[in-house]
Amino acid sequence: MEWRRAAVDRRHPSLSVVRQCGLLDISRSGLYYQPVGISEEDLTLMKLIDRQYLATPFYGARKIAAWLKSQGHRVNRKRVRRLMQIMGLKSIYRRPRTSKPAPGHKIYPYLLSGMKITRPNQVWAADVTYIPMARGFLYLVAIIDWYSRYVLSWRLSNTLDASFCAEALAEALRKGKPKIFNTDQGAQFTGEAFTGLLEQHGVRISMDGKGRYSDNLFIERLWRTVKYEEVYLKAYQDGKDARIGLGSYFSFYNTERPHQALSYRTPAEVFTSIPVEATNGDVVESLTPNPLRIAEPTLSIVPILS
């Protein structure tokens, strides 16, 4: 919109705004429009929705609205649905399509059906979540190694676009390369900037399909852990605070925090100690003693933190 105002001012500074808009074939209402920010009341509701969603991710807009009313907030389902869309939240249940893909872009098949994930760099995954702050919010994308839970890279953004996801992917690929990369069908992951980078590195692309409601729950566990152990405790004032806090936390998460699912080892220990393996066709057998529990998609419904 700023370029339109500049064009109007430069074209004929002595003409009236009505005449200038007519010459450029733009409307005056569009010229003067100023985006309306999110109100303090909506930001408060979004923080409450985020906390409740972590506790009950199977709640949709109707049940979230009912819960908010029980807490004394006057809100209807349409408003809750709009706020959940801004936050990128969807209730977890079996549905025909998990998320809206980018228009005109190729949708890749789901490759993890029946697969046993037995080693680092076999499958990576990515997802985006909402990060509340004192006055506003940001979006956080993280890329993890599915087997070790190691966070390979992350980025913050104030818009839900594809560029910050592609930047996180480029950083992760400098640390290694997976056999398969799995995401949902969100526009951030189906665009050329993201899929093209994976194809350049020879990575097979897998996307959650019909009924695959539990596929990305390993990274959903990460969001739950990050928010309860870091975000909600710190109450970031601004983006600078968020970047510093999350940077410190992810370093702690990777190198110091033991995981029960990893036999109380850290993600960094598991990710960097790649076992010697024997490969027979598509079947991979680990030869390390006392192997960790195999990470299968069906295990993602276990109700424990990562």
C-alpha positions in Angstrom: 0.0 0.0 0.0 2.9 2.4 0.7 4.1 2.1 -3.0 0.6 3.3 -4.1 0.8 6.4 -1.9 4.3 7.1 -3.2 3.2 6.6 -6.8 0.3 9.0 -6.3 2.5 11.7 -4.7 5.2 11.4 -7.4 2.9 11.3 -10.4 1.1 14.6 -10.1 1.7 16.3 -6.8 -0.5 19.3 -7.7 -3.6 17.2 -8.6 -6.2 16.2 -6.1 -6.1 12.8 -4.5 -9.4 11.9 -6.3 -7.9 12.8 -9.7 -4.6 11.0 -9.0 -6.4 7.8 -7.9 -8.5 8.0 -11.1 -5.3 8.2 -13.2 -3.7 5.2 -11.5 -7.0 3.2 -11.4 -6.9 2.6 -7.6 -9.6 3.3 -5.1 -9.3 5.9 -2.4 -10.5 3.5 0.2 -7.6 1.2 -0.6 -5.2 4.1 -0.6 -6.2 5.3 2.9 -6.7 1.8 4.5 -4.6 1.1 7.5 -4.5 -2.5 8.8 -6.2 -3.0 12.1 -4.0 -4.7 14.7 -5.1 -7.4 17.1 -6.8 -6.0 20.2 -5.5 -6.6 23.8 -8.6 -8.6 24.5 -8.0 -10.9 21.5 -4.3 -11.4 22.5 -5.5 -12.4 26.0 -7.9 -14.9 24.5 -5.2 -16.3 22.2 -3.0 -16.9 25.2 -5.8 -18.8 27.0 -6.6 -20.8 23.8 -3.0 -21.7 23.4 -2.7 -23.1 26.9 -6.0 -25.0 26.7 -5.1 -26.4 23.3 -1.9 -28.0 24.7 -4.0 -29.7 27.4 -6.8 -30.7 25.0 -5.6 -30.6 21.4 -8.8 -32.5 20.4 -10.9 -29.5 21.2 -12.3 -27.6 18.2 -13.5 -24.0 18.2 -16.9 -25.0 19.6 -15.5 -26.7 22.7 -12.8 -24.0 23.2 -15.5 -21.4 23.1 -17.5 -23.3 25.7 -14.4 -23.6 27.9 -13.7 -19.9 27.6 -17.3 -19.1 28.6 -16.9 -21.3 31.7 -13.9 -19.1 32.6 -16.0 -16.0 32.5 -15.2 -14.8 28.9 -18.0 -13.6 26.6 -17.0 -15.1 23.3 -18.7 -17.0 20.5 -17.5 -19.9 18.3 -16.9 -17.7 15.2 -14.5 -15.5 17.1 -12.6 -18.5 18.6 -12.4 -20.1 15.1 -10.9 -16.8 13.7 -8.4 -16.6 16.5 -7.4 -20.3 16.1 -6.9 -19.7 12.4 -4.6 -16.8 13.1 -2.7 -19.0 15.5 -2.5 -21.9 13.1 -4.3 -24.3 15.5 -6.4 -27.2 14.4 -8.0 -29.8 16.6 -6.4 -33.2 16.3 -8.8 -35.9 15.0 -9.3 -38.0 11.9 -10.2 -35.7 9.0 -10.2 -36.0 5.2 -7.4 -33.4 4.9 -5.0 -32.3 7.6 -4.4 -28.7 6.4 -4.8 -26.5 3.4 -2.0 -26.9 0.8 -0.6 -24.1 -1.2 -2.7 -23.6 -4.4 -1.2 -25.1 -7.5 1.6 -27.0 -5.8 2.3 -30.7 -5.9 1.2 -32.8 -3.0 3.6 -35.6 -2.1 2.6 -39.1 -1.0 2.8 -40.3 2.6 5.9 -42.5 2.9 6.0 -43.6 6.6 3.2 -46.1 6.7 4.5 -49.2 8.4 8.0 -47.9 8.6 10.2 -48.5 11.6 12.4 -45.5 12.4 15.6 -47.0 13.8 18.4 -44.5 13.3 19.2 -40.7 13.2 18.8 -39.0 9.8 16.3 -41.5 8.6 13.3 -39.2 9.0 13.1 -35.5 9.8 9.9 -33.5 10.5 8.9 -29.9 10.7 6.0 -27.9 12.1 4.9 -24.4 13.1 3.5 -23.2 16.4 2.3 -20.0 18.0 4.4 -18.1 20.6 2.6 -15.6 22.8 4.4 -12.5 24.1 3.4 -9.6 26.4 2.1 -7.5 23.4 1.7 -9.7 20.4 2.8 -13.1 19.2 5.3 -14.8 16.8 5.4 -18.0 14.9 8.0 -20.6 15.6 9.1 -23.3 13.1 11.4 -26.2 14.2 13.0 -29.1 12.3 13.7 -32.2 14.3 15.3 -35.6 13.8 12.4 -38.0 14.5 14.5 -40.8 16.0 16.6 -38.7 18.4 14.2 -35.8 18.9 17.2 -33.5 18.2 16.2 -30.0 17.1 18.3 -29.3 14.0 17.2 -25.7 13.5 14.4 -23.2 14.3 13.3 -19.8 13.3 10.8 -17.1 14.5 8.6 -14.9 12.3 5.9 -12.4 12.8 4.1 -13.7 9.7 2.9 -17.2 8.8 4.7 -17.3 5.4 7.1 -19.8 3.8 10.4 -17.9 3.9 11.3 -18.5 7.5 10.5 -22.2 7.1 12.8 -22.4 4.1 15.6 -20.6 6.1 15.3 -23.1 8.9 15.5 -26.0 6.4 18.6 -24.5 4.8 20.3 -24.4 8.1 19.3 -27.9 9.0 20.6 -29.3 5.8 24.0 -27.9 6.6 24.1 -30.4 9.5 23.1 -33.5 7.6 20.6 -34.9 5.2 17.7 -37.2 6.0 16.3 -40.0 3.8 12.8 -38.7 4.2 11.3 -35.4 5.3 7.8 -35.4 6.7 5.4 -32.5 7.1 1.7 -31.7 6.9 0.2 -30.2 3.8 0.4 -26.6 5.0 1.3 -23.9 2.5 4.6 -23.2 4.3 5.8 -26.8 3.3 4.2 -27.4 -0.1 5.6 -24.3 -1.8 8.5 -24.4 -4.2 10.9 -22.6 -1.8 10.7 -25.5 0.7 10.1 -28.6 -1.5 12.6 -27.4 -4.1 15.4 -27.3 -1.5 14.6 -30.8 -0.4 14.6 -32.1 -4.0 18.0 -30.4 -4.7 19.5 -32.4 -1.9 17.9 -35.6 -3.0 15.6 -35.9 0.0 12.4 -37.9 -0.4 9.3 -35.8 0.6 6.5 -37.3 2.7 3.3 -35.4 3.5 0.6 -36.4 5.9 -2.5 -37.6 4.1 -6.0 -38.7 4.7 -6.5 -39.9 8.3 -2.9 -39.3 9.4 -3.9 -37.3 12.4 -1.1 -38.7 14.6 1.9 -38.4 12.3 3.5 -35.2 13.6 2.8 -35.8 17.3 6.5 -36.2 18.1 7.0 -32.5 17.2 3.7 -31.7 19.0 5.3 -33.1 22.1 8.2 -30.8 21.5 5.9 -27.8 21.4 4.3 -28.9 24.7 7.7 -29.3 26.3 9.0 -25.9 25.0 5.9 -24.0 26.1 5.6 -25.4 29.6 9.3 -25.4 30.4 10.3 -22.2 28.7 7.7 -19.9 27.0 5.0 -19.8 29.8 7.6 -19.4 32.5 9.4 -16.5 30.8 6.5 -14.4 29.4 8.6 -12.8 26.6 8.3 -9.0 26.3 9.3 -8.9 22.6 10.9 -10.7 19.8 14.4 -10.1 21.1 13.5 -11.7 24.4 11.9 -14.7 22.6 15.0 -15.3 20.4 17.4 -15.2 23.3 15.1 -17.4 25.5 14.4 -20.0 22.9 18.0 -20.1 21.8 19.1 -20.9 25.3 16.3 -23.4 25.8 16.9 -25.4 22.6 20.6 -25.6 23.5 19.6 -27.0 26.9 17.0 -29.3 25.3 19.5 -30.8 22.8 22.5 -31.2 25.1 21.4 -31.3 28.7 17.8 -32.4 29.1 17.5 -36.3 29.4 14.6 -37.9 27.7 12.8 -40.9 29.1 12.0 -42.2 25.6 15.8 -42.1 24.8 16.7 -44.1 27.9 17.5 -40.9 29.7 20.1 -39.8 27.1 20.0 -36.3 25.5 18.9 -35.8 21.9 22.5 -34.7 21.0 24.0 -37.9 22.4 21.6 -40.1 20.3 21.8 -37.9 17.2 25.6 -37.9 17.1 26.1 -41.6 18.0 24.9 -43.1 14.7 24.9 -46.9 15.1 26.6 -49.3 12.8 23.8 -50.9 10.8 23.3 -53.8 8.4 21.0 -53.0 5.5 19.1 -55.7 3.6 17.0 -54.1 0.9 14.6 -51.8 2.7 15.0 -53.5 6.1 17.5 -51.9 8.5 18.7 -53.8 11.6 20.6 -52.0 14.3 23.8 -53.8 15.5 24.3 -51.6 18.6 23.9 -53.2 22.1 20.8 -52.3 24.1 19.1 -50.4 21.2 16.7 -47.7 22.0 13.0 -48.3 21.6 12.1 -48.0 18.0 10.1 -44.9 17.1 7.1 -45.9 15.2 4.2 -43.6 14.1 1.9 -45.7 16.4 4.0 -44.8 19.4 3.3 -41.1 18.9 0.0 -41.4 20.8 1.7 -42.3 24.1 0.7 -39.5 26.5 4.2 -38.6 27.9 6.4 -35.7 27.3 9.3 -36.2 25.0 
